[in-house]
Amino acid sequence: MGQMNKISPCIGVCSIDPKSNLCLGCLRSSDEIAIWPQIDNKKALEIMKEIKNRSHNKFNSNL
């Protein structure tokens, strides 16, 4: 049986910000990036929702 592709917020811009410990491209933490291959799509979607909130907070704090 074939393996399904897991969703991912990765955009190929991989650089961890030392202050926030978040990837500048996808806004995942280094811990989230490390566990990504082992998590299921349900957990991935939960993290993606958190990333959306991080993105919203990041851009609103810069206004």
N, CA, C and O atoms as a GROMACS GRO file, in nm:
protein
  252
    1MET      N    1   0.085  -0.118   0.000
    1MET     CA    2   0.000   0.000   0.000
    1MET      C    3   0.089   0.124   0.000
    1MET      O    4   0.186   0.129   0.075
    2GLY      N    5   0.058   0.224  -0.082
    2GLY     CA    6   0.139   0.345  -0.095
    2GLY      C    7   0.123   0.438   0.024
    2GLY      O    8   0.019   0.439   0.090
    3GLN      N    9   0.227   0.515   0.049
    3GLN     CA   10   0.224   0.609   0.159
    3GLN      C   11   0.164   0.742   0.112
    3GLN      O   12   0.200   0.792   0.005
    4MET      N   13   0.074   0.800   0.190
    4MET     CA   14   0.016   0.929   0.157
    4MET      C   15   0.117   1.039   0.187
    4MET      O   16   0.197   1.028   0.280
    5ASN      N   17   0.113   1.144   0.106
    5ASN     CA   18   0.198   1.258   0.133
    5ASN      C   19   0.142   1.337   0.250
    5ASN      O   20   0.022   1.362   0.257
    6LYS      N   21   0.230   1.375   0.340
    6LYS     CA   22   0.189   1.455   0.455
    6LYS      C   23   0.188   1.601   0.417
    6LYS      O   24   0.275   1.647   0.343
    7ILE      N   25   0.090   1.674   0.468
    7ILE     CA   26   0.089   1.818   0.447
    7ILE      C   27   0.210   1.879   0.515
    7ILE      O   28   0.261   1.825   0.613
    8SER      N   29   0.255   1.991   0.464
    8SER     CA   30   0.370   2.058   0.523
    8SER      C   31   0.366   2.206   0.492
    8SER      O   32   0.329   2.246   0.381
    9PRO      N   33   0.403   2.289   0.590
    9PRO     CA   34   0.410   2.433   0.567
    9PRO      C   35   0.543   2.476   0.506
    9PRO      O   36   0.564   2.594   0.479
   10CYS      N   37   0.633   2.382   0.483
   10CYS     CA   38   0.766   2.414   0.433
   10CYS      C   39   0.758   2.482   0.296
   10CYS      O   40   0.686   2.437   0.207
   11ILE      N   41   0.833   2.593   0.283
   11ILE     CA   42   0.839   2.663   0.154
   11ILE      C   43   0.982   2.662   0.099
   11ILE      O   44   1.011   2.731   0.002
   12GLY      N   45   1.069   2.584   0.163
   12GLY     CA   46   1.206   2.571   0.114
   12GLY      C   47   1.299   2.685   0.154
   12GLY      O   48   1.409   2.697   0.101
   13VAL      N   49   1.255   2.768   0.248
   13VAL     CA   50   1.340   2.875   0.302
   13VAL      C   51   1.372   2.836   0.445
   13VAL      O   52   1.304   2.880   0.539
   14CYS      N   53   1.473   2.755   0.462
   14CYS     CA   54   1.500   2.694   0.592
   14CYS      C   55   1.613   2.766   0.665
   14CYS      O   56   1.731   2.750   0.632
   15SER      N   57   1.574   2.845   0.763
   15SER     CA   58   1.670   2.918   0.845
   15SER      C   59   1.605   2.945   0.979
   15SER      O   60   1.500   3.008   0.986
   16ILE      N   61   1.667   2.896   1.087
   16ILE     CA   62   1.612   2.912   1.221
   16ILE      C   63   1.656   3.046   1.280
   16ILE      O   64   1.775   3.076   1.285
   17ASP      N   65   1.559   3.126   1.324
   17ASP     CA   66   1.587   3.250   1.393
   17ASP      C   67   1.632   3.217   1.535
   17ASP      O   68   1.557   3.153   1.609
   18PRO      N   69   1.753   3.259   1.575
   18PRO     CA   70   1.804   3.222   1.708
   18PRO      C   71   1.723   3.281   1.824
   18PRO      O   72   1.720   3.223   1.932
   19LYS      N   73   1.657   3.394   1.803
   19LYS     CA   74   1.579   3.455   1.912
   19LYS      C   75   1.448   3.381   1.936
   19LYS      O   76   1.412   3.354   2.051
   20SER      N   77   1.378   3.350   1.830
   20SER     CA   78   1.246   3.286   1.845
   20SER      C   79   1.252   3.134   1.835
   20SER      O   80   1.158   3.066   1.877
   21ASN      N   81   1.360   3.080   1.782
   21ASN     CA   82   1.374   2.937   1.755
   21ASN      C   83   1.272   2.889   1.652
   21ASN      O   84   1.233   2.772   1.652
   22LEU      N   85   1.227   2.980   1.564
   22LEU     CA   86   1.132   2.947   1.459
   22LEU      C   87   1.200   2.958   1.324
   22LEU      O   88   1.286   3.043   1.303
   23CYS      N   89   1.159   2.871   1.232
   23CYS     CA   90   1.207   2.879   1.095
   23CYS      C   91   1.151   3.006   1.031
   23CYS      O   92   1.032   3.034   1.043
   24LEU      N   93   1.236   3.080   0.963
   24LEU     CA   94   1.192   3.203   0.898
   24LEU      C   95   1.100   3.176   0.780
   24LEU      O   96   1.022   3.263   0.740
   25GLY      N   97   1.108   3.056   0.723
   25GLY     CA   98   1.024   3.023   0.608
   25GLY      C   99   0.886   2.971   0.647
   25GLY      O  100   0.785   3.019   0.594
   26CYS      N  101   0.880   2.874   0.738
   26CYS     CA  102   0.752   2.808   0.768
   26CYS      C  103   0.699   2.838   0.908
   26CYS      O  104   0.586   2.800   0.939
   27LEU      N  105   0.776   2.905   0.991
   27LEU     CA  106   0.740   2.941   1.128
   27LEU      C  107   0.721   2.821   1.221
   27LEU      O  108   0.659   2.834   1.327
   28ARG      N  109   0.776   2.705   1.183
   28ARG     CA  110   0.777   2.592   1.276
   28ARG      C  111   0.897   2.606   1.368
   28ARG      O  112   0.999   2.662   1.330
   29SER      N  113   0.884   2.554   1.490
   29SER     CA  114   0.997   2.550   1.581
   29SER      C  115   1.091   2.438   1.537
   29SER      O  116   1.052   2.349   1.460
   30SER      N  117   1.212   2.443   1.585
   30SER     CA  118   1.306   2.336   1.549
   30SER      C  119   1.256   2.201   1.600
   30SER      O  120   1.278   2.099   1.536
   31ASP      N  121   1.189   2.200   1.716
   31ASP     CA  122   1.132   2.074   1.767
   31ASP      C  123   1.022   2.022   1.675
   31ASP      O  124   1.014   1.902   1.649
   32GLU      N  125   0.937   2.111   1.625
   32GLU     CA  126   0.830   2.070   1.533
   32GLU      C  127   0.888   2.016   1.402
   32GLU      O  128   0.838   1.918   1.348
   33ILE      N  129   0.991   2.080   1.353
   33ILE     CA  130   1.056   2.032   1.230
   33ILE      C  131   1.114   1.893   1.253
   33ILE      O  132   1.104   1.806   1.167
   34ALA      N  133   1.174   1.873   1.369
   34ALA     CA  134   1.236   1.744   1.400
   34ALA      C  135   1.135   1.630   1.408
   34ALA      O  136   1.164   1.518   1.364
   35ILE      N  137   1.016   1.656   1.462
   35ILE     CA  138   0.917   1.548   1.478
   35ILE      C  139   0.827   1.532   1.357
   35ILE      O  140   0.751   1.436   1.348
   36TRP      N  141   0.834   1.626   1.262
   36TRP     CA  142   0.739   1.626   1.149
   36TRP      C  143   0.728   1.491   1.077
   36TRP      O  144   0.617   1.449   1.047
   37PRO      N  145   0.838   1.423   1.049
   37PRO     CA  146   0.824   1.294   0.978
   37PRO      C  147   0.748   1.187   1.057
   37PRO      O  148   0.696   1.093   0.997
   38GLN      N  149   0.742   1.200   1.188
   38GLN     CA  150   0.677   1.097   1.270
   38GLN      C  151   0.531   1.127   1.303
   38GLN      O  152   0.459   1.037   1.347
   39ILE      N  153   0.485   1.251   1.283
   39ILE     CA  154   0.349   1.284   1.324
   39ILE      C  155   0.248   1.250   1.213
   39ILE      O  156   0.283   1.239   1.096
   40ASP      N  157   0.123   1.234   1.256
   40ASP     CA  158   0.017   1.207   1.157
   40ASP      C  159  -0.042   1.339   1.108
   40ASP      O  160  -0.009   1.446   1.160
   41ASN      N  161  -0.128   1.332   1.008
   41ASN     CA  162  -0.186   1.454   0.951
   41ASN      C  163  -0.271   1.531   1.051
   41ASN      O  164  -0.281   1.653   1.042
   42LYS      N  165  -0.334   1.461   1.146
   42LYS     CA  166  -0.414   1.530   1.248
   42LYS      C  167  -0.325   1.622   1.331
   42LYS      O  168  -0.358   1.738   1.352
   43LYS      N  169  -0.212   1.571   1.377
   43LYS     CA  170  -0.118   1.652   1.456
   43LYS      C  171  -0.057   1.762   1.367
   43LYS      O  172  -0.037   1.874   1.413
   44ALA      N  173  -0.028   1.730   1.241
   44ALA     CA  174   0.027   1.830   1.149
   44ALA      C  175  -0.071   1.946   1.132
   44ALA      O  176  -0.030   2.062   1.129
   45LEU      N  177  -0.200   1.916   1.121
   45LEU     CA  178  -0.301   2.021   1.108
   45LEU      C  179  -0.309   2.108   1.233
   45LEU      O  180  -0.329   2.229   1.224
   46GLU      N  181  -0.293   2.045   1.350
   46GLU     CA  182  -0.292   2.121   1.475
   46GLU      C  183  -0.176   2.221   1.476
   46GLU      O  184  -0.193   2.337   1.512
   47ILE      N  185  -0.059   2.174   1.435
   47ILE     CA  186   0.058   2.260   1.430
   47ILE      C  187   0.039   2.370   1.326
   47ILE      O  188   0.079   2.484   1.348
   48MET      N  189  -0.021   2.336   1.213
   48MET     CA  190  -0.045   2.435   1.108
   48MET      C  191  -0.137   2.547   1.158
   48MET      O  192  -0.119   2.663   1.122
   49LYS      N  193  -0.235   2.513   1.243
   49LYS     CA  194  -0.321   2.615   1.302
   49LYS      C  195  -0.240   2.706   1.394
   49LYS      O  196  -0.258   2.828   1.394
   50GLU      N  197  -0.150   2.646   1.472
   50GLU     CA  198  -0.062   2.725   1.559
   50GLU      C  199   0.026   2.818   1.475
   50GLU      O  200   0.049   2.933   1.513
   51ILE      N  201   0.076   2.767   1.363
   51ILE     CA  202   0.160   2.848   1.273
   51ILE      C  203   0.081   2.968   1.220
   51ILE      O  204   0.134   3.078   1.210
   52LYS      N  205  -0.044   2.945   1.186
   52LYS     CA  206  -0.129   3.054   1.136
   52LYS      C  207  -0.139   3.164   1.242
   52LYS      O  208  -0.130   3.283   1.210
   53ASN      N  209  -0.156   3.125   1.368
   53ASN     CA  210  -0.162   3.222   1.477
   53ASN      C  211  -0.028   3.293   1.495
   53ASN      O  212  -0.024   3.414   1.519
   54ARG      N  213   0.081   3.220   1.483
   54ARG     CA  214   0.213   3.281   1.493
   54ARG      C  215   0.233   3.385   1.384
   54ARG      O  216   0.284   3.494   1.409
   55SER      N  217   0.192   3.350   1.264
   55SER     CA  218   0.206   3.440   1.150
   55SER      C  219   0.123   3.566   1.174
   55SER      O  220   0.170   3.677   1.150
   56HIS      N  221   0.001   3.548   1.219
   56HIS     CA  222  -0.088   3.661   1.245
   56HIS      C  223  -0.026   3.751   1.353
   56HIS      O  224  -0.024   3.873   1.337
   57ASN      N  225   0.023   3.692   1.461
   57ASN     CA  226   0.083   3.769   1.570
   57ASN      C  227   0.211   3.838   1.526
   57ASN      O  228   0.237   3.952   1.565
   58LYS      N  229   0.291   3.770   1.445
   58LYS     CA  230   0.418   3.828   1.398
   58LYS      C  231   0.393   3.952   1.316
   58LYS      O  232   0.458   4.055   1.336
   59PHE      N  233   0.299   3.944   1.222
   59PHE     CA  234   0.275   4.057   1.133
   59PHE      C  235   0.200   4.170   1.204
   59PHE      O  236   0.222   4.287   1.174
   60ASN      N  237   0.112   4.138   1.297
   60ASN     CA  238   0.040   4.242   1.371
   60ASN      C  239   0.133   4.315   1.468
   60ASN      O  240   0.113   4.434   1.493
   61SER      N  241   0.233   4.248   1.522
   61SER     CA  242   0.325   4.313   1.616
   61SER      C  243   0.421   4.407   1.542
   61SER      O  244   0.481   4.495   1.604
   62ASN      N  245   0.436   4.388   1.411
   62ASN     CA  246   0.525   4.474   1.333
   62ASN      C  247   0.455   4.599   1.281
   62ASN      O  248   0.519   4.682   1.217
   63LEU      N  249   0.324   4.613   1.307
   63LEU     CA  250   0.249   4.729   1.256
   63LEU      C  251   0.267   4.848   1.346
   63LEU      O  252   0.211   4.955   1.319
   0.00000   0.00000   0.00000
